[in-house]
Amino acid sequence: MTRLTRRALALGLAALPLPALAARPAIAPLTADDRALVDKASAYLQGLTEAKGRFVQTDARGTTTQGTVYLKRPGKARFAYEAPSGLLVVADGANVSVADSRLKTFDRYPLMATPLSIFLARQIKLDKGVVISDVTRLADGFTITARDGKKQAEGQITLTFSNSPMALIGWTVSDAQGQATRIRLTGLERASGLAPTLFVLNDPRPKSVGRARM
């Protein structure tokens, strides 16, 4: 897999240049029941200040990888992939850093240029500054599809929740071409006192290595 492909598939976090989405179809207004689910999801995410669990990622090619995830709102997350992936993705509150120990690469992007900023925000209001394009009911939960209303982040994210218990169980990040990266969460539980060092990722390469980004 090329560096560009691996970088683009790192949880859909990489803010790669994408075509403008000016031709988006009109979005139907949310029903009262839809808004109730959006409010329910917003309240849950607002209360999810610290959490940890496991994740399984499936990319557009069907390749799966897994690892451990840590979340600390506002703005912080850590996705530690298991071998042989070699990827480590860290959001520090301002930027998202992607280190690849196999390819010996390091890239950094503004957090606000990624769809994940939607649910890592300090104040989560899924009806404020976010465009909700779809709310779908499932047999045991529901999904909410959203994109950045300010258009700082291209693509969209679909958050998946379970009803009993109410929990975030995954998400799908789609780019402008429809390529999707899916994350399934298992054992996500609230945590407290997560070490600040979990959310710090500096360029691990020697200073002599060129650091120009693609």
N, C-alpha and C positions, 0 to 999 in steps of 0.2 A: 504494500500500500504506500502511495506517495506521501510526502510530508504534507502537501496541501490537503489531500483527502483525509488523513488522520486528524489534521488540525480542524477541518470543517466538521468532523464527526464527533469532536470532543464535547458531547452533551449538547450539540447545537449551539455552543456558547460563542464560537468564533464569529466575529462581526465581519464577514467577508462581503465584498462588493456584490450587490444583488440588483437586478433590474428594478426600476420604479414600479410601484404597484398602483398606478393611477387608475387602472381599469378595473378596480375591485367592484364586484357587484353590489347593488344596494342591499343593505341589511334590514331585515324586518324588525320592527320594534319588539322588545321583550314583553311577554305576557306577565301578569301579576304573579303567576306561579314560577315563571322563570326568575323574576326579580327576587322572589323569596329564597330560591336556591342560591342565587348570587350573593345575597346578604348572608346566608348561612355559611357559605364558603369563605366570605370575607372575614366574618367573625372568628371562624376556626383558624384561619391563617394568621390573623392578628394575634391570637393567643398562642401561636406556635413560635415562641421566641427562641427556643433552643431545642434541637432534636438530633438524634443519630439513628442510623439504621443501615440496611444493606440495599444495594441497587443492582439491577440487571439492565444493561443497555443493549438495544438492538438497533443497528444502523440500517440505512436504506438498502444495503446489500444482504441483509439478513444475518450479519455477523453479530454474535453476542459477546459481551464482556461484562465483568462484574466487579464489585468492590464495595467500599464502605463510604457512606455519606454522612457529613456533619453539617447542620444548618444553624446559623445564629443570626437572627434578624436584629437590626437592619443590615442588609447587604452582604452578609458573610456566608460562605459555603465552602466545603472541601469535598472533592470527589477523588478518593484514592483508589485507583484501579489496581487489580491484582495482576501478577505476572501471568502471561508474558506481555501484557499490554504496554507497560512502561509509561503510562500517562498519569499525570497528577494535575488536577484542575482546582484552582483556589480563587475564590472571590473574596477580596479583602475589604469590601465596603465601597471602594471607588473603582477598582479595576478587576478584571478577570485574567489570571495568568495560567498559561498552559505549558507545562514542562513535559518533554518526552525524553526519557532516559535512553530509549533505544536509538532514536534518531539524533539525540544530543541537540535538541532544539528547544527554544523558549520564546513564547509569544505573549503579548499582553494587549488587552482591549478594554475600553471603557465599559464598566458594568451597565451603564444606561443604554449601551448599544446592543444589549442582549435581551432576548425575551424573558429570561429568568429574573430580570429586575422587577418584573410585575409582581412576583410573590415574595421578593426579598425586600420590598420597600418598607420604610419606617411606618407609614400609615397605609394599610391595605384597604383601598376602596376600589373594588373591581368595577364600579360604575363611575369612577372619577379618573379622567386622564387615560382610561383604557376603553377600547372598543370591544364590546362583547358581540361576537358574530354568531354564536350558537350555544344553546343549552340543551343537552340531550339527557334524557332519563334512561337509566340502565336497570336491569333486574334487581341489582343490589347497590345502586349508587347513581351517580350522575357525572357528566363532564361539562366543563365550561371552556369554550374556545375564545381566546382574547388576543388582541394585539395592542401595541403601544399607540395610544391616541395622538401622541405628539410626533410620531413617526421617527423617533430617534433610533428605534430598533426595527429592522425589517423582519418579515416572516411573522409567524404566530405561534402561540403555545396553547395546547389543550391540556387542562388540568383534570385529572380523574380522581374522584372521591368515592369512598364507600359510605353507606348510610349507618350501618350498625357494626362496629362503632363508627362515628363520623371521623374520617381520617383521609389524608392525602395519600393515595396509593400509587401515584405515578403521573407522568406527563409526556406529551409528544411535542417536540419542536419541529416545525416545518418551515423550510425556506421558500423563497418566491417561486422556485421551480417545482415545489411540491415534494422535495426530498425530505423524508422524515427520520428523525432520531427519537426512539422511544425509550423511556426510562420506567422501569417497574420497581417500586419500593417494597421491601419486605421488612417487617419488624421495626418500622419507624416508630420511635418512642420519644417522648419528651425527655429532655436532659437538663442538667444545670451545671454551671461551673466548667463549661468546656474551655480548655486552655487557649488563650489568645494566640499562641504559636501555631495552632492548627490552621489559622487563617492568614498566615504570612508565607509567601513563596517568593524568594528572590532568585534571580538568574543563577543557576548552579554552575554554569560553564565558566571556565577560566577566562580572565579578562582579555586574554590574547585571542579568544575566539570571536569572530565577527558576529555582531548581534543585530544586523540589519534584518528587518522583518520583510516577509514576502508581501 
